[in-house]
Amino acid sequence: MNGTRQVDDITRALSRHLRINPLACDTLEGISQWWGPNTFADRQQLALALRRLQEAGVLEEVHAADGRVRYRRVALSAIVDAQLDRLISGESMSGESIPGGSPSP
């Protein structure tokens, strides 16, 4: 499996996790360990998937007092839910299908 496909798969898995656990918040290390240890073994690809979710407007970085960066959903809203659903289905935010995802309607 190539790197782009792995990042796509991680993006979908993270989107599913955020949809099911809307209050989830963790560091890169915590996400790698607890949100899907088998899926998120490659931290560089995980970081790329997190960046993709930020660019899609569904995830934000929070800089904590301890200096660590944590990631969480931007809001509990139907709009964010819809964006996550698009990412889960494999549709990019521009409406195009991403590799390995379901085709756009």
N, C-alpha and C positions, 0 to 999 in steps of 0.2 A: 504494500500500500504506500503510495507516495505521500509526501509531506502535506500537500494541499488537501488531499482527501482526508488525512488524519485530522487536520485543523477543522475541516468541515464537520467531521464526525464529533469532535470534541465540542464544537459550537452547538451542535444539535443536542448533545447530551447535557451541556450546561443549561441550555434553554429549557429542556425538560425539567431539570432539577429546580430551576428558578420558578417554573410554572407550578410545580407541585409544592415547593417550599418557598413561598414568596418572601418570607422574612429571613432567608438564608443570608449570612454575612460571614466572610472568612478571608484569610490571607491566601496568597498564591500557594504557600506550603499546605495550609489547611484544606484548600480546595483539592489539591493534588492527592492528599492523604485520605480525606473523608468523603468527598463528593463522588468519587469514582476512581479508586486506586489503580485499577487495571487499565482504565481508559486514559488516565491523565499522567502516565509515567514520564512523559517527555515534557519537562517544564517549559522549554522554549515554545513548543506547539501550544501548550496550555496558555501561555502568555499571549500568543497570537490570537487564540480564540477569545480570550478575555477582551483584548483590544477590539476585536470584531464586534463583540456585544456592546462595548462602549460606543463604537461608531454607529451602531444600529439604534442607540438611544435607550437601551434597556438596562444597562449596567453602569454603575459609577464607582469611582475610587474614593475611599474615605481615609484620610490621613489621621491616624489615632495619636493620642498623647504619647504613647510608647514609641512613636516613630514608624510603626509598621503600617503598611497599606492594606486596607481591607476592601473587598468588593461586595456590592449589594445591588439589588434592583433599585431603579430610580424612583419607582412609585408603585403603589397598589392600585392599579387602574385598568380599565377595560382596554385602553389604548396600548399599554405595555403588554397586557395579555395577548392582544391581537398580534403585536410585533413578535412576541415569543412564539406564538403559534405558527407564524410565517417561517421563522427560523427553524422550528422543529420539522416543518413539512419540507424543508430544503429550499425554500424560496428566499432569495436575497431581498433586502429592503427595497431594492429598485424594482422588484416585481419579476426579476429573471430567476430562473431555476439555477441553483448552485449544483456543482457536480455531486452526484450520488443522492441528490434529493428528488423529490417528486416533481414532475413537470408543472410549470405554471399553467393555470387554466386559460 
